């Protein structure tokens, strides 16, 4: 019996050893060579890798830290290659030295993932990391958005020389800064990612220069040291410091921004968990992306609390995950052991009944553990979903912020264009015409006020967000208050043929309001009404008392485009703009309106059906303002201290009815909805061209009626976008030959490409230099003349398979139609135009614009060319040839032939025959 028990124990030990051996053999080994930049960065990356690895029990992670020594890292990678790891992950210290050893791993058949920093070439399996060019660009954009024209000097502190992040971040930063006229990089400090590398170089630059406004460091540690150096010189309050990494923790970039040490930091994800997931996919023989670019974001005072809260939650959830994974590993270990015992008990069931009973007990216990694991897994799934939802919300917030700044930049560009163009015009004006001087100065003043209003909106928004707005209500006659604002818009409304009406039964109604705030409220509502009401529309302002005489309701109604029903509940949100709004704006006007009305304990509502009606409801008396001090000794009647420009300079009309087209005058069609800019361009072009104008409505009809020599077109228009107009012009036979110049405030690459794909010849962004625009017009006119000469002299030599444009195809079809009907003496221009399904006038203008000839002249030239060919190639007499090419008499043919070629048909044939005889 004792021998038998010993035999059982030996079998159990062998069985358990075999299970452990098989378990070890089933695992996949992942080797990671760590570059070690900073302690926080290394810990964060290693931790994220460990957590992700723990979610995959089949994976084993081996981490080797090179401690910043490039030779040590090469040695570590060779060690991992010799150990034949299943997947190799490398974070290179420097790009060039690491490249050969990574290529060695690839030749050995080991999939290699490069993380954080790139190597030379592309001989690796996948790359994980943020776009360092984008990181540098985001830093530059942040500095541009906070730029002060008085302080435009920038110092750049670079990372380790030879590392790809340092090179790419500097490249992205400089690409954008170099395009700015008010910013320049005056010095560069070469660091190595650590604080001590910054000190001496930065001291020398700060001691040798002044008026430094911005310091951009390639990581937060160097940015923090830069602040210390500046603080020693008392410059820390004058300089904006921007870093990179945005790590979480006591000394991370997020905490530095919260404490005000850094103005901003660019979030640079470690990519640890993403690298492990890629390794898992590779081990499962899945196809992975070559370049896996991580998202990055600017962290500043606006969103730092959101990021801090997010990372707090992530940190807590990671801690929970680690604890839960530890429990899971313990349970799995227990489960594996118990499962092995159950199998052993089944094998020895016939020997020991007690072991069989114990195995049943263990089975029940395992099931309970499994249920616990399922509950834990469900909890993990819920937490992951919460993290994904939070990340999506953060992404949407960031996109909203980017869209806001894009729209705001567009709002700034139009008045800047008018101001700079007016200043340029005044500077270059040789004569000092008083009317022109007054016009230009009014234009500058109106658009300066427009810029001031946009800036005031931003300041008001900031005050509302910080809760620092305090209202100062005073007793006011509301009818006279609104009447003063109302009449500021009458002139603008009259220009657009819009009827405006102010209604009030009781003109002695008094309210306690903050006049400055409510001035902005009603200015915003009337400005929007005027902006979205079409010509011949109507705007009504109505003042009514409620039935209990305790409130006053003020209605502002327009007959404009209205607001989509699904978007009305969001119209008062900051930065929101309706999808049917083709006129860009800041998206803050209605938000400020609602907040200002709330400060008065009032309400604002809207109805939008066949137009839009806003209702402002304010309480009478002072009971609702009992906690707010009232302004004393203020006049009852309201006189505006500041005039808000309605953004129009009253000047001569741009163009009403287009004049008859003259062969000696070049016509340009301007499609632009900003009358100020249209007036300005007309003044500058009127000496050389006949400028005709369309505000975007019926632009295509006007182009077809005029058939201008060139078209200048904006992109954001009320009826159709400039992209659509340009595409229709180029696809229509009547206008396909007309060159189109896009003049827009959109400066992004996507819009530029889309415009060129639509057929635009030039793309000029606002604010622009007028000489550049003028030279562009001259260039397209010159190119059209060159093309006209080419078509006139070479069209007969072009083969069908070489025609690749709509104009060449048109000329080919024109020649074919004329050639088929040359023999017909009665063949007319009307018949020819009907073949192309266009009017006689449009055909005349098309041929005249492309060839410089009338249609009849071109038909006659084709007849003569055909007759000349017959004289050279056939033995037909002159009379037969004259009738065959459509001439009514041989004499008329001979006269026309001599006028074109200088000799009679008979002499021409004789000269050709004598030439053949001599040969």
Buried (B, 14 or more C-beta within 10 A) or exposed (E): EEEEEEEBEEEBEEBBEEBEEEEEEEEBBBBBBBBBBBEBBBEBBBBBBBBBBBBBBEBBBBBBBBEBBBEBBBBBBBBBBEEEBBBBBBBBBBBEBBBEBBBBBBEEEBBBBBBBBBBBEEBBBBBBBBBBBBBBBBBBBBBBEBBEEEBBBBBBBBBBEBBBBBBBBBEBBBEBBEEBEEBEBBBBBBBBBBBEBBBEBBBEBBEEEEEBBBBBBBBBBBBBBBBBBBEEEEBBEEBBBBBBBBBBBEEBBBBBBBEEBBBBBBBBBBBBBBBBBBBBBBBEEEEBEEEBBBEBBBBBEEBBEBBBEBBEBBEEBBEBBBEBBEBBEEBBEBBEBBBBBBEBBEEBEEBBEEBBEBBEEBBEEBEEBEEEBEEBEEEBEEBEEEBEEBEEEBEEBBEBBEBBBBBBBBBBBBBBBBBBBBEBBBEEEEEEEEEBBEBBEBBBBBBBBBBBBBEBBEEBBEBBEEEEBEBBBBBBBBBBBBBBBBEBBEEBBEBBEBEBEBEBEEEEBBBBBBBEBBBBBBBBBBBBBBBBBBEEBBBBBBBBBEEEEEBBBBBBBBBBBBBEEEBBEEBBBBBBBBEEBBBBBBBBBBBBBBBBBEBBEBBBEBBBEEBBBBBBBBBBEEEBBEEBEEBEEBEEEBEBEEEBBBBBBEBEEBBEEBEEBEEEEBBBBBBBBBBBBBBBBBBBBEEEBBBBBBBBBEBBEBBBBBBBBBBBBBBBBBBBBBBBBBBBBBEBBBBBBBBBBBBBBBBEEEBBEBBBEBBBBBBBBBBBEBEEBBEBBEBBBEEBEEBBEEBBEEBEEBEEEEBEEBBBBBBBBBBEBBEEBBBEEEBBBEEBBEBBEBBBEBBBBBBBBBBBBEBEEBBBBBBBBBBBEBBEEEEBEBBEBBBBBBBEEBEEBBEBBBEBBEEBBEEBBEEEEEEEEEE
